Amino acid sequence: MLEQKFPRAAVFFVVAFGVPVLLSLLTGGNFDRGVQIGVVMGIIFAVMSQYFEPVPS
């Protein structure tokens, strides 16, 4: 699944988006700020995932 570009980018985006949002919910922080940080991190990680392709075996 992670050999294809778009599913790999989606997985990276969801994980990078979810971490700040969950941390803001668990620590009682500002939810809106967690979403903003999550979107930025998600985009950065989704773009970076395109440069680190798995090696075919």
C-alpha positions as CSV (number, residue, x, y, z in Angstrom):
1,M,0.0,0.0,0.0
2,L,2.7,2.5,0.9
3,E,4.5,1.9,-2.5
4,Q,1.9,4.2,-4.2
5,K,2.4,7.9,-3.9
6,F,-1.1,9.1,-2.9
7,P,-1.9,6.6,-0.2
8,R,1.5,7.1,1.3
9,A,1.0,10.9,1.4
10,A,-2.5,10.4,2.9
11,V,-1.1,8.2,5.7
12,F,1.6,10.7,6.4
13,F,-0.9,13.6,6.5
14,V,-3.3,11.8,8.8
15,V,-0.6,10.8,11.3
16,A,1.0,14.3,11.2
17,F,-2.4,16.0,11.5
18,G,-3.6,13.7,14.3
19,V,-0.7,14.1,16.7
20,P,-1.0,17.9,17.4
21,V,-4.8,17.6,17.5
22,L,-4.8,14.7,20.0
23,L,-2.2,16.5,22.1
24,S,-4.3,19.6,22.3
25,L,-7.3,17.6,23.3
26,L,-5.4,15.6,26.0
27,T,-3.6,18.5,27.5
28,G,-6.5,20.9,27.5
29,G,-4.9,23.2,25.0
30,N,-6.6,25.3,22.4
31,F,-8.3,22.9,19.9
32,D,-8.2,25.5,17.0
33,R,-4.5,26.0,17.4
34,G,-4.0,22.2,17.4
35,V,-5.9,22.0,14.1
36,Q,-3.8,24.8,12.6
37,I,-0.5,23.2,13.6
38,G,-1.8,19.8,12.4
39,V,-2.7,21.1,8.9
40,V,0.7,22.7,8.5
41,M,2.5,19.6,9.8
42,G,0.3,17.3,7.7
43,I,1.2,19.2,4.5
44,I,4.9,19.2,5.3
45,F,5.0,15.5,6.0
46,A,2.8,14.6,3.0
47,V,5.2,16.5,0.7
48,M,8.3,15.0,2.4
49,S,6.8,11.5,2.0
50,Q,7.2,11.8,-1.8
51,Y,11.0,12.1,-1.4
52,F,11.4,9.0,0.7
53,E,10.1,6.1,-1.4
54,P,10.3,2.6,-0.2
55,V,12.9,0.4,-1.9
56,P,11.2,-2.4,-4.0
57,S,12.2,-5.8,-2.8
